[in-house]
């Protein structure tokens, strides 16, 4: 009974975290509206897989390592921030491009690339590992049951991928897509600016 309460509390905290806007939700929304629902769902699977990796690392004690080796944490933050800035540059660069040009390109985004981009976007933010480790530290018992090492990463995956999948399904509907097509340049530039701010915030540690 206690284990169920613990897992329920962790799940609630993870859901609140997944629902807060961030680079992953922005990119899932972008792929869902600009390309297709399927691309958005594969991006969501990638972000969920990244969350599972962070969940496993968190329960294994990554927080202690990153806090003990500040240079490693700084390097991860800089690399992650630069990647987000790169994504922001690409979004803004193609803001004026019509959707038709994306579909007729010789090398359109594959589902595999959508998954990989979602995964890398999730892994670009090492702060998530710190947040997960903090949640686990606050809610897990002193003696962690062995099966938690399997259950917690799965919980991270299903909650993150599940929420992002809901975003993908909702935003790829006909009406949201029609609005996006009408104001594509504005939405893309806005998404790029937000992604840039998140990247700079990650690099410089602005709270």
N, C-alpha and C positions, 0 to 999 in steps of 0.2 A: 504493500500500500504506500509506503514511504517512497519507494522508487518511482511509482506512478506520479506522485505529487511532485517529486524532483524533476522528472522528465516533462511534466506539464508546465511547470514554472519556467524551465529552460525554453520549451517550445514557445511560450508566450513572449518571452524576451526576444527570441530569434525572429518571431513574426513581426514584432514592432520594429526591429532593426531592418528587416527585409522591406517593410512598407515605407521606410524613410527614403526620400529621393537620393539617388547617388549615380555614379557613372554607369553601373550595370543596368539600372532601370532606364536610364536615358538611352543606352545603346540598344536595349531590347525594344524600346518604343520606336526608335529610329528604324531598325530593321523590319519591325512589324508593319509599320505604316508605309515606308518607302519601298520595300521589296515585296514581302508576302508574310502571311500569318505563319507559314511553315518555317521561314527564316527566323522569325521572331521566337518561335518555340524552340528551335535548335540553339539559338543564342541563350535562351533561358536555361536550357539543359547545360550549356557550358558554364553559366554563372553558378548553377547549382552544384556542378561538379567541383568548381573552384571553392565554393563554400564548404563542401565536404572535406576537401584537402585541408583547408584552414581549420576546420573543426577537429580533424585528427591531430594536426600539429599542435593545436591549442591544448587538447587533453593530454598530449604527450609532454607538454611543458615548454613550448616554443617561447612563451612569454618570458620565462626566466632567462632563456638564452639571449633574447633580444635586449632585455634590460641589462644583462651582464656584459653584453658586447655592443655598446652604443654605436660603434662604427658600422657594424653589420646592419643595424636597424636604419641608420642614416643612409647607407648605400641602397637598401631596399626602397626606402621612401623616395630617394632621388630617381631611381630607375622607374619606379611606378609612376611618379609624377610626370616624368618625361614621356612615358608611354601615353598617359592621358592627354598631354599636350599634343602629341602626335595625332591621336584620334580627333582631337578638337580641330587641328589644322586641316585634316582630311574632310571633316564634316563641313567646315566653313568654305573650304576650297571648292567643293562641289555643290554649294548651296544654290547656285544659279542653274545647275544642270537639270534639264527636265527628266522626269521619271522614265520617259520613253528611251532616253539615251542610255540609262542604266540597264534596261532590259535588252537593248539591242547591242550592247557591248560584246566584244569578242570573248571576254573573260568575266562574265557576271559572277557575283558572289555565290559560291557553292554552299551547300548546307554544312559541309565539313568546316569550311572557313567561318561560317556563322557561329558554329559551336566553338571553334578555337578562339575566335575573337571574344566571345563571351567569357570563356575560361581565362584568357590572359587579362581581360579587363577586370575580372574579379580578383585575380592574383596580383594585380598591380598595386593593390592597397594593403600593405602589411598591417595597417592599423586594425583591420578586421580581425586578424589573429589575436591582437592584444585585447580587443573588445570581447571576443569569444572566450579567451582565457580568463578574463575578468568575470564574465558571467558564470563560467564553470567553477571558478574558484569560490565565488559567492554562494553557489547553489549546490555544488556537489559535496558529498560526505567526505570525511578525511580519508577513509578507505574506499577507493573507487572500485565498484564491482567490475570484473573483467569484461562482462558483456557491454558495459557502457562505452568501451573503446570502439565497439562496432555500431552501437545504437546512435551515439551522438553524431558521428559524421553523417549517418543516414538521415538523421533528423535535420541536420543543417542542409543537406541536399534537397530533401522533399519540401521543406519550408521555403527555401530560397527559389528553387526551380518552380515550385507551385505558384508562388506569388507572381514571379516574373512571367509565367505562362498565362496567368489571368490578365496581366497587363498586355501581353501579346495578343490574346484573343479579343480583348475589349477594343484595343486601338486599331486592330486590323479590320474592324467592321466597316461597312460601307460609308457611314456618315463621317466618322473620324478621318477616314482616308480621304474623303472628298474635301474636307476642310483643310487637310494637310496639303493636298495637291494645289489648292487655291492659294495657300500662303506658304508654300514650300521654302522659299528663300528666307522668310522671316523666322519660321520654325527652326530651320537648319542653323541659321546664324545664332539664334538664341540657345540652341542645344550646344553649339560649339563654344559659345561664351561660358555657359555653365560648366562644361567639361574643362575649359581652360582654368576657371576659378578653382575647381576641385583639384586639378593637377598642381597649380601653384600652392594651394593650401596644403597639399600633401608634402610638397618639397620644403616649404618654409615653415610648416608646422603652425600655421595661423589657426587659432581657435575661434 
